[in-house]
């Protein structure tokens, strides 16, 4: 039997994040690679793959494979019995498990290097690719949380971060790294400005309304893409407090209100 050939992709390779996704070579298709490119992943050469250090404490490798029949049944769930909507978080045999119904199931074992994502057999359908994007953002949010990287559903526009509800963003997210002073989004990367502007589009107002620093800290703490029973990490708390010193938050004005102005 020939050894399994894996294709490894690294997150934001130029910035040397030890975060990787791997697929069996025969499972990779253009829809996957297009999505990975949007999220900032780069395909590694065989030589680069051999240099991946499994000893680094924050190294994370997400192994993506088709779900078995048993796991697929769990992914499908039940429209009548599912109390948590499309997404759910649970602990199974001591491992944190995140499920996005009809898309995939992901195991996130604490302190382990190798994580697993089992995908539904119909994942390559276009309408399910948004679900895969959401799952990969959840993976990145978890994997980067101990480095103080913050993530929010939304986009970057005119040097401001526009935050949204997940359903509004179609899975698009923004990642803020205060240490490297960079903001990542589907549009690429921009330098973190000295004064960060955050505009909330998840709760629009009729008139322009600014947030107090305390409100901004509260919003940034509870609205991240990280799913966890323990809440945000200490590194994320520090990032939020540091950013709030030179940041402003405001609510977007509804389109109807803009027309009446």
C-alpha positions as CSV (number, residue, x, y, z in Angstrom):
1,X,0.0,0.0,0.0
2,X,1.4,3.4,-1.0
3,X,1.7,6.0,1.8
4,X,-1.0,8.7,1.8
5,X,0.0,11.9,0.0
6,X,-1.1,15.0,1.7
7,X,-1.4,18.6,0.3
8,X,-0.6,21.1,3.1
9,X,-1.7,24.7,3.1
10,X,-0.3,27.3,5.5
11,X,-2.3,30.3,6.8
12,X,-0.6,33.7,5.9
13,X,2.6,32.0,5.1
14,X,4.6,35.3,4.8
15,X,3.8,36.0,8.5
16,X,4.9,32.5,9.6
17,X,1.7,31.5,11.5
18,X,2.1,27.8,12.4
19,X,-1.4,27.1,11.3
20,X,-2.0,24.5,8.5
21,X,-4.8,22.6,6.7
22,X,-4.1,19.3,4.9
23,X,-6.2,17.3,2.4
24,X,-5.4,14.0,0.8
25,X,-4.1,14.9,-2.7
26,X,-7.0,13.1,-4.4
27,X,-9.6,15.0,-2.3
28,X,-8.4,18.5,-3.3
29,X,-10.6,20.3,-5.9
30,X,-10.7,23.9,-7.3
31,X,-13.6,24.9,-5.1
32,X,-11.5,24.1,-2.0
33,X,-8.4,25.8,-3.3
34,X,-10.3,28.9,-4.3
35,X,-11.8,29.1,-0.8
36,X,-8.4,28.5,0.9
37,X,-6.8,31.3,-1.2
38,X,-9.6,33.7,-0.1
39,X,-8.9,32.8,3.5
40,X,-5.2,33.4,3.1
41,X,-3.9,29.8,2.8
42,X,-0.9,29.0,0.5
43,X,-0.1,25.5,-0.8
44,X,3.3,24.3,0.4
45,X,5.9,22.4,-1.5
46,X,6.9,19.0,-0.4
47,X,10.2,20.4,1.0
48,X,8.3,23.1,2.9
49,X,5.9,20.5,4.3
50,X,8.9,18.5,5.7
51,X,10.0,21.6,7.6
52,X,6.7,21.9,9.6
53,X,7.6,21.8,13.3
54,X,5.4,19.7,15.4
55,X,7.2,20.8,18.5
56,X,5.9,24.4,18.5
57,X,3.2,24.7,21.2
58,X,0.9,26.7,19.0
59,X,1.2,24.5,15.8
60,X,-2.2,23.4,14.6
61,X,-2.8,21.1,11.6
62,X,-6.4,20.5,10.5
63,X,-6.9,17.2,8.7
64,X,-9.8,17.5,6.3
65,X,-11.4,14.2,5.1
66,X,-14.9,12.9,4.0
67,X,-17.1,11.9,6.9
68,X,-17.7,8.2,7.5
69,X,-21.3,7.0,7.4
70,X,-21.7,7.2,11.2
71,X,-20.2,10.7,11.4
72,X,-22.3,11.8,8.4
73,X,-25.5,10.8,10.3
74,X,-24.3,12.9,13.2
75,X,-23.7,15.9,10.8
76,X,-27.1,15.6,9.3
77,X,-28.8,16.0,12.7
78,X,-32.5,16.4,12.9
79,X,-34.6,19.4,12.0
80,X,-37.0,18.5,14.7
81,X,-34.6,17.6,17.5
82,X,-31.8,20.2,17.0
83,X,-32.3,22.8,19.7
84,X,-29.2,24.8,18.8
85,X,-29.8,25.8,15.2
86,X,-27.2,25.0,12.5
87,X,-24.1,25.2,14.8
88,X,-23.5,23.3,18.0
89,X,-20.6,22.9,20.5
90,X,-20.2,19.8,22.7
91,X,-17.6,17.7,24.5
92,X,-17.3,14.1,23.4
93,X,-14.8,11.8,25.2
94,X,-13.0,14.9,26.6
95,X,-12.6,16.6,23.2
96,X,-14.3,19.8,22.1
97,X,-16.5,19.1,19.1
98,X,-18.0,21.7,16.8
99,X,-20.7,20.7,14.3
100,X,-22.3,22.7,11.5
101,X,-25.3,20.8,10.5
102,X,-25.2,19.3,7.0
103,X,-21.7,20.7,6.5
104,X,-19.2,19.0,8.8
105,X,-18.0,18.0,12.3
106,X,-14.7,19.2,13.7
107,X,-12.7,17.9,16.7
108,X,-10.6,20.5,18.6
109,X,-8.6,18.5,21.2
110,X,-7.1,20.9,23.7
111,X,-3.3,21.1,23.6
112,X,-3.1,18.7,20.6
113,X,-1.4,19.6,17.3
114,X,-3.6,17.5,15.0
115,X,-7.3,18.5,14.7
116,X,-9.8,16.8,12.4
117,X,-12.6,18.0,10.2
118,X,-15.0,15.5,8.7
119,X,-17.0,16.9,5.7
120,X,-20.5,15.9,4.5
121,X,-20.5,14.1,1.2
122,X,-22.4,16.9,-0.5
123,X,-20.1,19.7,0.6
124,X,-18.9,20.5,-2.9
125,X,-22.3,21.9,-3.7
126,X,-22.1,25.7,-4.0
127,X,-24.7,26.4,-1.3
128,X,-22.6,24.4,1.2
129,X,-19.3,26.2,0.5
130,X,-20.4,29.1,2.7
131,X,-20.8,26.6,5.5
132,X,-17.3,25.3,4.9
133,X,-16.0,28.9,5.0
134,X,-17.7,29.4,8.4
135,X,-16.2,26.2,9.7
136,X,-12.7,27.2,8.6
137,X,-13.1,30.6,10.2
138,X,-14.1,28.9,13.5
139,X,-11.0,26.7,13.2
140,X,-8.7,29.8,12.6
141,X,-10.4,31.7,15.5
142,X,-9.7,28.8,17.8
143,X,-6.2,28.1,16.5
144,X,-5.1,31.7,16.7
145,X,-6.8,32.6,20.0
146,X,-3.8,31.9,22.2
147,X,-1.7,34.3,20.1
148,X,-4.1,37.1,20.9
149,X,-5.5,37.3,17.3
150,X,-9.1,38.6,17.3
151,X,-11.7,37.6,14.7
152,X,-15.1,39.1,13.7
153,X,-17.7,38.5,11.1
154,X,-17.4,41.3,8.5
155,X,-15.1,43.0,6.2
156,X,-12.7,46.0,5.8
157,X,-13.7,49.1,4.0
158,X,-12.0,52.5,3.9
159,X,-9.6,51.5,6.7
160,X,-12.5,50.7,9.0
161,X,-13.7,47.3,10.1
162,X,-17.3,46.7,9.3
163,X,-18.7,44.0,11.7
164,X,-21.9,42.1,10.9
165,X,-24.0,39.2,12.0
166,X,-22.7,35.9,10.6
167,X,-25.7,35.6,8.2
168,X,-25.0,39.1,6.8
169,X,-21.3,38.3,6.2
170,X,-21.8,35.0,4.3
171,X,-18.9,33.6,6.3
172,X,-16.5,36.4,5.6
173,X,-14.4,37.4,8.6
174,X,-11.8,39.9,9.7
175,X,-8.7,38.9,11.7
176,X,-6.8,41.5,13.8
177,X,-3.3,40.7,15.0
178,X,-2.2,43.6,17.4
179,X,1.3,42.0,17.8
180,X,2.1,41.9,14.1
181,X,-0.1,45.0,13.6
182,X,-2.0,43.6,10.7
183,X,-5.6,43.1,9.7
184,X,-6.5,40.2,7.4
185,X,-9.7,39.9,5.4
186,X,-10.8,38.4,2.1
187,X,-9.4,41.5,0.4
188,X,-5.9,40.7,1.6
189,X,-4.1,42.4,4.4
190,X,-3.7,46.0,5.6
191,X,-1.6,47.6,8.3
192,X,-3.3,48.1,11.6
193,X,-3.9,51.8,11.8
194,X,-2.9,53.8,14.9
195,X,-6.6,54.6,15.4
196,X,-8.8,51.6,14.8
197,X,-12.3,52.3,13.6
198,X,-15.0,49.6,14.1
199,X,-18.5,50.1,12.6
200,X,-21.2,47.8,13.8
201,X,-23.6,46.8,11.0
202,X,-25.2,44.0,13.0
203,X,-27.3,46.6,14.9
204,X,-27.9,49.7,12.7
205,X,-29.3,52.9,14.2
206,X,-31.4,55.7,12.8
207,X,-28.8,58.3,13.7
208,X,-25.0,58.1,14.0
209,X,-24.2,56.8,17.5
210,X,-20.7,56.3,19.0
211,X,-19.8,53.7,21.5
212,X,-18.1,54.3,24.9
213,X,-14.8,52.6,25.5
214,X,-16.5,50.2,27.9
215,X,-19.2,49.4,25.3
216,X,-16.5,48.8,22.7
217,X,-14.6,46.4,25.0
218,X,-17.8,44.5,25.8
219,X,-18.7,44.2,22.2
220,X,-15.2,43.1,21.1
221,X,-15.2,40.5,23.9
222,X,-18.5,38.8,23.2
223,X,-18.8,39.1,19.4
224,X,-15.7,37.3,18.3
225,X,-15.8,34.3,16.0
226,X,-14.4,32.1,18.7
227,X,-16.7,29.4,20.1
228,X,-15.6,28.3,23.5
229,X,-17.2,27.2,26.8
230,X,-14.5,29.1,28.6
231,X,-14.9,32.4,26.7
232,X,-12.1,34.3,25.1
233,X,-8.4,33.6,26.1
234,X,-6.3,35.8,28.3
235,X,-4.2,36.8,25.2
236,X,-7.4,38.0,23.5
237,X,-8.4,40.0,26.6
238,X,-5.1,41.8,26.5
239,X,-5.4,42.5,22.8
240,X,-8.9,44.0,23.3
241,X,-7.8,46.2,26.2
242,X,-4.7,47.4,24.2
243,X,-6.7,48.1,21.1
244,X,-9.4,49.9,22.9
245,X,-7.0,52.6,24.0
246,X,-6.7,53.8,20.4
247,X,-10.0,52.7,18.9
248,X,-13.5,54.0,18.3
249,X,-16.7,52.1,17.8
250,X,-19.9,53.3,16.2
251,X,-23.2,51.9,14.8
252,X,-24.0,52.0,11.1
253,X,-26.8,54.2,10.0
254,X,-29.8,52.4,8.4
255,X,-30.1,53.0,4.7
256,X,-33.6,54.5,5.1
257,X,-32.2,57.0,7.5
258,X,-29.4,58.0,5.1
259,X,-31.9,58.7,2.4
260,X,-33.9,61.0,4.7
261,X,-30.9,63.0,5.7
